[in-house]
Every structure is written in structure tokens, then in C-alpha cells.
């Protein structure tokens, strides 16, 4: 089976789209970064290093220091796909991130987006 092309796409090339989606709805880049750090365990410098290195999605998630266990609480539909039903692990991580950014853009409170976790 051939891997999905998003796996080899640079995370840095998609990141501006996440930020733009949030900003169009009155949210901030800092909030997007908070979501990414909550999900992956990257600190601010670590996230910046990944962006500068232009790593692909596969490397971005494989290198994540501490994937948040509460990500399993992320439920719902993004891009017509129910995230909790995605079987392929890397695609599920990508869909979790997409869902979190969608929730941010829809005005959901940060505490709810982070599933009650710390910001």
C-alpha cells in the first residue's frame, strides 16, 4: 500500500495554513502553537526547530517528545472523516491536529480544546 503524500509533505509548508485559518476567525498564532505543543510535547524552541528544518509530517510526529495521552479524547469529524475511526496511526495524529485547529477556528474555549489540560 502506498503511503499518503501528506506524510512526506513538509510540516512547515502546512503550518501557515493552520495559523491563517485561526487568524481568519480572530484567533492567534500563539494559540495554534499552544495546541501543537499540547498535542506533541514540543516546547517553543523545539517546535521552531522543526519548522526551520522543514521536516515532513512523518518526522514531525515521530520526533514528538511527548504525545499527549489525552489526544484520545479528541472526537468528531474533520474533512468528512471521523477522527476516532482513523486506523492508520500517523493519519490519526494528523487528523487530531486538524480537528484541534478546527475547534480553535470555531471559537471553542482553549480549556475545552486542550481537553481540560494546561495551556
SULVEN-V693153 format. One record per pair of residues at least 4 apart in sequence whose C-alpha atoms are under 7 Angstrom apart, sorted by sequence separation. I is the first residue (numbers start at 1). J is the second residue. D is the distance in whole Angstrom. If there is no record, write none. Layout:
i=I j=J d=D
i=I j=J d=D
This chain:
i=5 j=9 d=6
i=10 j=14 d=7
i=11 j=15 d=6
i=14 j=18 d=7
i=15 j=19 d=6
i=16 j=20 d=6
i=17 j=21 d=6
i=18 j=22 d=6
i=19 j=23 d=6
i=20 j=24 d=6
i=21 j=25 d=7
i=22 j=26 d=7
i=23 j=27 d=5
i=27 j=31 d=7
i=28 j=32 d=7
i=29 j=33 d=6
i=30 j=34 d=6
i=31 j=35 d=6
i=32 j=36 d=6
i=33 j=37 d=6
i=34 j=38 d=6
i=35 j=39 d=6
i=36 j=40 d=6
i=37 j=41 d=5
i=42 j=46 d=5
i=43 j=47 d=6
i=44 j=48 d=6
i=45 j=49 d=6
i=46 j=50 d=6
i=47 j=51 d=6
i=48 j=52 d=6
i=49 j=53 d=6
i=50 j=54 d=6
i=51 j=55 d=7
i=55 j=59 d=6
i=56 j=60 d=6
i=57 j=61 d=6
i=58 j=62 d=6
i=59 j=63 d=6
i=60 j=64 d=6
i=77 j=81 d=5
i=78 j=82 d=6
i=82 j=86 d=7
i=88 j=92 d=6
i=89 j=93 d=6
i=90 j=94 d=6
i=91 j=95 d=6
i=92 j=96 d=6
i=93 j=97 d=6
i=94 j=98 d=6
i=95 j=99 d=6
i=96 j=100 d=6
i=97 j=101 d=6
i=98 j=102 d=6
i=99 j=103 d=6
i=100 j=104 d=6
i=101 j=105 d=6
i=102 j=106 d=6
i=103 j=107 d=7
i=104 j=108 d=5
i=108 j=112 d=7
i=109 j=113 d=6
i=110 j=114 d=6
i=111 j=115 d=6
i=112 j=116 d=6
i=22 j=27 d=5
i=23 j=28 d=5
i=37 j=42 d=5
i=42 j=47 d=6
i=50 j=55 d=6
i=55 j=60 d=6
i=77 j=82 d=4
i=78 j=83 d=7
i=86 j=91 d=7
i=87 j=92 d=7
i=103 j=108 d=6
i=108 j=113 d=7
i=111 j=116 d=5
i=22 j=28 d=6
i=37 j=43 d=6
i=76 j=82 d=5
i=77 j=83 d=6
i=86 j=92 d=5
i=111 j=117 d=7
i=76 j=83 d=6
i=75 j=83 d=6
i=75 j=84 d=6
i=83 j=92 d=6
i=19 j=29 d=5
i=50 j=60 d=7
i=103 j=113 d=7
i=83 j=95 d=6
i=19 j=32 d=6
i=83 j=96 d=7
i=100 j=113 d=6
i=78 j=95 d=7
i=78 j=98 d=7
i=78 j=99 d=6
i=42 j=64 d=6
i=74 j=96 d=7
i=41 j=64 d=6
i=42 j=65 d=6
i=40 j=64 d=5
i=41 j=65 d=5
i=40 j=65 d=7
i=41 j=66 d=4
i=40 j=66 d=6
i=41 j=67 d=6
i=40 j=67 d=4
i=41 j=68 d=7
i=39 j=67 d=6
i=40 j=68 d=6
i=39 j=68 d=5
i=38 j=68 d=7
i=39 j=71 d=7
i=12 j=51 d=5
i=11 j=51 d=7
i=12 j=54 d=5
i=11 j=54 d=6
i=10 j=54 d=5
i=11 j=55 d=6
i=10 j=55 d=5
i=11 j=56 d=5
i=70 j=115 d=7
i=10 j=56 d=4
i=11 j=57 d=5
i=9 j=56 d=5
i=10 j=57 d=6
i=8 j=56 d=5
i=9 j=57 d=6
i=7 j=56 d=6
i=8 j=57 d=6
i=11 j=60 d=7
i=7 j=57 d=5
i=8 j=58 d=7
i=6 j=57 d=7
i=7 j=58 d=5
i=35 j=100 d=7
i=32 j=101 d=7
i=27 j=105 d=7
i=22 j=101 d=7
i=25 j=105 d=5
i=22 j=104 d=6
i=18 j=101 d=7
i=22 j=105 d=5
i=21 j=105 d=6
i=34 j=119 d=6
